[in-house]
Amino acid sequence: MTLSASEVSRLKQAPPVDGVLPVVLNRWSPRSFSSREVSPADLAKVFEAARWAPSSNNEQPWRFVVGVRNSSTHSKIASALAGFNQAWAPLAPVLILGATKSTFTHKGAPNAYALYDLGASTALLVLQAAALGLAAHQMAGFDHAAARQALEIPEDFALGSVIALGYLGEPAALANERLLAQEVAPRERKPLKDFVFSAWVSPAEPS
């Protein structure tokens, strides 16, 4: 029997860690979205959170192209999706494409940290979404050239991810068995010793 949306949401919660923000532990990336729309007020809040991310030289190089359901922008982003993403992501009420300016505005020099800064901004966006009870799923699986052409994004902007945003839907709405299995599988993460080092590659002992 397929789990319900509320059961999956509980399953996906990471084990509690004292002092770690609950929103960090509870955030996950679903593929099933309900038909419920995201309010303009909540959409503004997620971008407000993204706005306050740190960036190299305070360049704030990130840009977000946002399409709400039934808009031409939503259709353009959806049409650029690839593989399994075509089967579920277009049903999300909001699709967002992140991009970042690859040169510094004030001097024209390459900005080696532009994609890093876009990632930081996007991380705050999805955490704010989770705090509002929204679900967000970031995707690398899309045709960059098609998205760039359809949305008329200049060549000096590097593309990041497409983000599906909305409210959690019922897992059973996913017709594909592989997608359904991923939807109801517990979340897994590497232990700290695998990526926190005191020397390469000697595990540190964070207390």
Secondary structure, 3 states (H helix, E strand, C coil): CCCCHHHHHHHHCCCCCCCCCHHHHHCCCCCCECCCCCCHHHHHHHHHHHHCCCCHHHCCCEEEEEEECCCHHHHHHHHCECCCHHHHHHHCCEEEEEEEECECCCCCCECCCHHHHHHHHHHHHHHHHHHCCCEEEEECCECHHHHHHHHCCCCCEEEEEEEEEECECCHHHCCCHHHHHHHCCCCCCCCHHHCCEEECCEECCCC
